[in-house]
Amino acid sequence: MNRRRVDHGTLAIGTVGPAQLLTAFALAHARSWPLEGARVFHIWRGDEDLLDTERWLCEVFGARLTGRLGDLRSQMAKPIVPFGNAPDRIARRLVTGLRARLWARRELRRLEVASATRAILPYRVSVEDALLGHSFRPHRLHYVADGLGIGFSDSLRLPTRLRAWGVTNPFRRGARPEIWGPASLQTAIFRHGQPRLIPDPSWEWTLRRVHSSRRFQALFRERLARVPCGATCLLLQSFSESRLMSRDDELNFYRRVIAAETERGRSLVVKPHPRDDPDKIEALRRLTPTGDVTYLDSGSVARLPIELLADLLAPARLIGICSSALFTVPIRPGREVVMYDCEHLPAGIRAGALEAAREHGITVVCQPTATESGRKRADDRPRSGPGAAVGHPPRDGRASG
């Protein structure tokens, strides 16, 4: 009875990080869904700094972080006892599927969102997301991109043991999920259908509300006021945490990028991804020079999305590998946006990022490697025009059409 009183009539938001959480808040504002009393739960792993950042962002909007989703993998790894005369493989499929469904229902009850009347979930590759998508009414379920940009959930094929129980991926071909993205993104970079657009005024309202909060203003005075304005800002990503490349490959690529930028006399601000492992950032510090490099790697500063900080830091040059912020951070007069082509990325993600860069007229830099593979790729691509690959960034700003 108490659970009904808590959950009934509420908005449930599943989040994987602050950027996607703010996008969900902007969607709720655009659709006039009340945020006061909304229940937010964290999906996937995250340290206490990340959860603390999401917690105070929820408080700014009158929502409440109810907890973190449990670990599905440990639940699925429990031994399965065969039953009757059923073949072992069939038993495993049936029991695993049943466990997954029961796990999702139990977790949603624990997180106080089981009977929410509307839900906003992330659009990304995850078995957990597919299970959660089966736990809410389809016409009351809405998706926003993981972060603010490209989702790859339509490429996920669920394990046979789950499909045998009727758990399907709602993002694959044939499904018509309602996907939302900021209006500042061109629909061409979304790989699954045409997203519905969140109007820019709703996104700007969301940023203003955070900027005016006491917690953010105190954070700016204590941690951000001395960060150099007009510098080059490098956006890191959680590649090794997401198992998209090895930790060594990721660190070595960042080291080469930082060396290429600082050798040209540029002051550099390094902005970690909200889900980056602090140990990885510390290892990167040890690999790179400390003179003209500033790391935004302390507490909540590291966990906030760059979209919240860009206008305050006013970087003259924004660089990254395939961060969606390269597309969503507002382009101010004189601000250059550059994408570094990384040979360690999975082929599909790499191709999608380069295509998106061409669509947006973003300069692509091929960073040479010891084997000169980067130089070879640069020679194989057009030398001019939007998205042209070059051996070094152009001196006259972004490529023009």
C-alpha positions in Angstrom: 0.0 0.0 0.0 2.8 2.3 0.9 4.5 1.5 -2.5 1.4 2.6 -4.4 1.4 5.8 -2.5 5.0 6.5 -3.4 5.0 5.4 -7.0 1.5 6.2 -8.4 1.5 9.1 -10.8 5.2 9.6 -10.8 7.7 9.9 -13.6 10.5 7.2 -13.6 13.9 8.1 -15.2 16.6 5.6 -15.7 20.0 7.3 -16.2 23.5 6.2 -17.1 25.1 9.6 -16.4 24.5 13.3 -15.8 24.3 14.3 -19.5 21.5 11.8 -20.2 19.8 12.7 -17.0 19.7 16.4 -18.0 18.3 15.4 -21.5 15.5 13.5 -19.7 14.8 16.6 -17.6 14.6 18.7 -20.8 12.3 16.2 -22.4 10.0 16.3 -19.3 10.0 20.1 -19.5 9.2 20.2 -23.2 6.2 17.8 -22.7 5.0 19.5 -19.5 5.5 16.3 -17.4 6.0 17.3 -13.7 9.5 16.8 -12.4 8.6 17.4 -8.8 8.6 14.0 -7.2 10.1 12.2 -10.2 12.0 9.0 -9.3 15.5 8.6 -10.8 17.5 5.4 -10.7 21.0 4.8 -12.0 21.7 2.1 -14.5 25.1 0.5 -15.0 28.2 1.0 -12.8 29.2 4.3 -11.3 31.3 5.5 -8.4 30.1 7.6 -5.5 31.2 10.8 -7.1 29.0 10.1 -10.1 26.0 9.2 -7.9 26.5 12.2 -5.7 26.5 14.4 -8.9 23.3 12.9 -10.1 21.8 13.2 -6.6 22.3 17.0 -6.4 21.2 17.5 -10.0 17.9 15.7 -9.1 17.5 18.0 -6.1 17.8 21.0 -8.3 14.7 19.8 -10.3 12.7 18.5 -7.3 13.4 14.8 -8.3 14.9 12.1 -6.1 17.6 9.5 -6.8 16.3 6.3 -5.4 19.3 4.1 -5.9 21.3 2.1 -8.4 20.1 -0.9 -10.5 21.4 -4.2 -9.2 24.0 -6.3 -11.0 22.3 -8.4 -13.6 25.5 -10.3 -14.5 26.0 -11.7 -11.0 22.4 -12.8 -10.9 22.6 -14.6 -14.3 25.9 -16.3 -13.2 24.3 -18.3 -10.5 24.4 -22.1 -11.2 21.3 -23.6 -12.7 20.0 -27.0 -11.5 18.5 -29.1 -14.3 14.9 -30.1 -13.8 13.0 -33.2 -14.9 14.2 -34.8 -18.1 14.7 -31.4 -20.0 18.0 -31.1 -21.8 20.5 -29.0 -20.0 20.6 -26.3 -22.7 16.8 -25.8 -22.7 16.7 -25.7 -18.9 19.4 -23.0 -19.0 17.5 -20.9 -21.5 14.2 -21.1 -19.6 15.6 -20.5 -16.2 17.9 -17.7 -17.3 15.1 -15.9 -19.0 12.8 -16.3 -16.0 15.5 -15.1 -13.7 16.0 -12.0 -15.9 12.3 -11.1 -15.9 12.1 -11.6 -12.1 15.3 -9.6 -11.6 13.9 -6.6 -13.5 10.6 -6.6 -11.6 12.2 -7.0 -8.2 14.7 -4.2 -8.9 12.0 -1.8 -10.1 10.0 -2.4 -6.9 13.1 -1.8 -4.8 13.8 1.5 -6.6 10.2 2.6 -6.1 9.4 2.9 -9.8 7.5 -0.3 -10.5 4.1 1.4 -10.9 5.3 4.8 -12.3 2.8 6.0 -15.0 5.6 7.2 -17.4 9.2 6.3 -17.9 12.2 7.7 -19.7 15.1 5.3 -20.4 18.5 5.5 -22.1 18.9 4.5 -25.8 22.0 2.4 -25.8 23.5 -1.1 -26.0 22.6 -3.0 -22.9 20.7 -6.2 -22.0 19.5 -4.4 -18.9 17.9 -1.7 -21.0 16.0 -4.3 -23.1 14.7 -5.9 -19.9 13.6 -2.6 -18.5 11.9 -1.8 -21.8 9.6 -4.8 -21.2 8.7 -3.6 -17.7 6.8 -0.4 -18.6 3.8 0.2 -20.8 5.0 0.8 -24.4 2.9 3.9 -24.9 4.2 5.4 -21.7 7.9 4.7 -22.5 10.2 7.2 -24.0 14.0 7.0 -24.8 16.7 9.6 -24.9 20.2 9.0 -26.2 23.0 7.8 -23.9 24.6 11.2 -23.3 23.3 13.7 -25.8 24.2 12.1 -29.1 24.5 8.8 -31.0 22.8 5.6 -29.9 23.9 2.2 -31.1 21.2 0.1 -29.4 19.8 -1.1 -32.7 22.9 -3.2 -33.2 22.5 -5.3 -30.0 21.4 -8.9 -30.5 20.3 -10.4 -27.2 21.5 -13.8 -26.0 19.4 -16.8 -27.2 18.6 -17.7 -23.6 16.8 -14.4 -23.2 15.0 -14.4 -26.6 13.8 -17.9 -25.8 11.8 -16.4 -22.9 10.4 -13.7 -25.1 12.8 -10.9 -24.1 13.5 -9.0 -27.3 15.5 -5.9 -28.0 13.0 -3.0 -28.5 15.6 -1.1 -30.6 16.1 -3.6 -33.4 14.5 -3.3 -36.9 10.8 -3.5 -36.8 10.4 -1.8 -33.5 9.3 1.8 -33.3 10.5 3.2 -30.0 9.9 6.8 -29.3 13.4 8.3 -29.3 14.1 11.9 -28.4 17.2 14.0 -29.0 18.1 17.7 -28.7 17.1 19.9 -31.6 20.7 21.0 -32.0 21.6 17.6 -33.4 20.9 16.9 -37.0 18.8 13.8 -37.4 21.3 12.3 -39.8 23.6 11.2 -37.0 20.9 8.9 -35.5 21.2 5.4 -36.8 17.7 4.3 -35.8 14.9 6.1 -37.6 14.1 9.7 -37.1 14.2 11.0 -33.5 11.7 13.4 -32.1 13.4 16.7 -31.2 13.6 18.3 -27.8 13.2 22.1 -28.5 16.3 24.2 -27.7 14.3 26.4 -25.2 13.7 23.3 -23.0 17.4 22.4 -23.1 18.4 26.0 -22.4 15.9 26.1 -19.5 17.5 23.0 -18.0 21.0 24.5 -18.2 19.9 27.8 -16.7 18.3 26.0 -13.8 21.5 24.1 -13.0 23.7 27.2 -13.4 21.5 29.2 -11.0 21.6 26.6 -8.3 23.7 27.2 -5.2 25.6 24.0 -5.5 26.8 24.7 -9.0 27.7 28.3 -8.2 29.8 27.1 -5.2 31.4 24.5 -7.4 32.3 27.1 -10.0 33.9 29.4 -7.4 35.9 26.6 -5.8 37.0 24.5 -8.8 36.4 26.3 -12.1 37.1 30.0 -11.7 40.9 29.6 -12.2 40.6 27.3 -15.2 42.0 29.2 -18.3 39.3 30.5 -20.7 39.9 30.3 -24.4 42.1 27.2 -24.2 41.8 24.0 -26.2 39.4 21.5 -24.4 40.0 17.8 -24.9 37.0 15.6 -24.2 37.9 12.1 -23.0 35.6 9.1 -23.2 35.0 5.9 -21.3 36.3 3.6 -24.0 38.2 1.1 -21.9 35.4 1.2 -19.2 33.0 0.2 -21.9 35.4 -2.4 -23.3 35.6 -0.7 -26.7 39.4 -0.7 -26.5 42.1 -1.6 -24.1 43.3 0.7 -21.4 46.8 0.9 -22.8 45.5 1.8 -26.3 43.3 4.5 -25.0 46.0 6.1 -22.8 48.5 6.0 -25.6 46.1 7.6 -28.1 45.3 10.4 -25.6 49.0 10.9 -25.0 49.7 11.4 -28.7 46.8 13.8 -29.0 47.9 15.9 -26.0 51.5 15.9 -27.3 50.3 17.1 -30.8 48.3 19.9 -29.2 50.8 21.1 -26.7 53.7 21.0 -29.2 51.8 23.8 -31.1 51.9 26.0 -28.0 48.3 25.5 -27.0 47.0 25.6 -23.4 45.0 22.5 -22.9 42.1 21.7 -20.6 41.4 17.9 -20.2 37.7 17.1 -19.4 37.2 13.5 -18.3 34.0 11.7 -19.3 31.5 11.5 -16.4 32.0 7.7 -16.3 35.8 7.7 -16.5 37.7 5.6 -14.0 39.8 8.0 -11.8 42.7 5.6 -11.9 42.8 6.0 -15.7 42.9 9.8 -15.4 45.7 9.5 -12.9 47.7 7.2 -15.3 47.1 9.7 -18.1 48.5 12.5 -15.9 51.7 10.5 -15.4 52.1 10.0 -19.2 51.7 13.7 -20.2 53.4 17.0 -19.5 52.0 19.1 -16.7 53.0 22.6 -17.8 50.1 23.8 -20.1 47.7 21.0 -19.3 44.8 21.4 -16.7 42.8 18.4 -15.7 39.1 18.9 -14.6 39.3 15.6 -12.6 38.2 16.5 -9.1 34.8 15.3 -7.7 31.7 16.6 -9.3 33.6 18.7 -11.8 34.8 15.6 -13.6 31.3 14.1 -13.5 29.4 17.1 -15.0 28.9 17.0 -18.8 30.8 19.6 -20.9 27.5 21.0 -22.1 27.1 22.5 -18.6 30.6 24.0 -18.6 31.2 25.1 -22.2 29.9 28.6 -22.1 31.6 29.2 -18.7 35.0 27.9 -19.8 34.6 29.3 -23.3 37.1 27.0 -25.1 38.4 28.4 -28.4 39.0 24.9 -29.6 37.0 21.7 -28.8 38.6 18.4 -29.6 37.6 14.8 -29.1 37.4 11.3 -30.7 33.7 10.6 -31.2 32.1 12.5 -28.2 28.5 13.5 -28.9 29.4 16.9 -27.3 31.3 17.7 -30.5 27.9 18.0 -32.1 25.8 19.4 -29.2 28.0 22.1 -27.6 26.9 25.4 -29.1 29.3 26.7 -31.8 30.3 30.2 -30.9 32.1 32.6 -33.3 35.7 31.6 -33.5 35.3 28.2 -31.8 36.9 25.4 -33.7 35.6 21.8 -33.4 38.0 18.9 -34.3 37.5 15.2 -34.3 40.6 12.9 -34.0 40.2 9.7 -35.9 41.2 6.8 -33.6 42.3 3.5 -35.2 41.5 1.5 -32.0 37.7 2.1 -32.2 35.4 -0.7 -33.4 34.9 -0.3 -37.1 31.1 0.4 -36.9 31.5 3.2 -34.3 34.4 4.7 -36.1 32.6 4.8 -39.4 29.5 6.3 -37.8 31.5 9.0 -36.1 33.4 10.0 -39.3 30.1 10.1 -41.2 28.6 12.3 -38.6 31.6 14.6 -38.7 31.2 14.9 -42.5 27.5 15.7 -42.0 28.3 18.5 -39.6 31.4 19.9 -41.4 33.7 19.0 -38.5 37.4 18.8 -39.3 38.8 15.2 -38.9 42.5 14.8 -37.9 44.3 11.6 -38.6 47.0 11.3 -35.9 50.1 9.5 -37.3 51.2 6.3 -35.4 54.5 4.6 -35.2 53.5 2.4 -38.1 52.3 5.4 -40.2 48.9 3.9 -40.5 47.3 7.2 -39.6 49.3 8.9 -42.5 48.1 6.3 -44.9 44.5 6.8 -44.0 45.0 10.6 -44.4 46.4 10.1 -47.8 43.4 8.0 -48.8 40.8 10.6 -47.9 39.8 13.9 -49.6 42.1 16.8 -48.8 39.5 19.5 -48.6 35.9 20.2 -47.7 33.8 19.3 -44.6 35.0 16.3 -42.7 38.3 16.2 -44.6 41.0 14.2 -42.9 44.3 16.1 -42.5 47.6 15.4 -40.9 47.3 18.4 -38.6 44.4 20.8 -37.7 43.9 23.6 -40.3 45.0 27.1 -39.3 41.9 28.9 -40.4 39.3 27.2 -38.1 36.7 24.7 -39.1 36.4 23.3 -42.6 33.9 25.0 -44.7 31.6 23.6 -47.4 
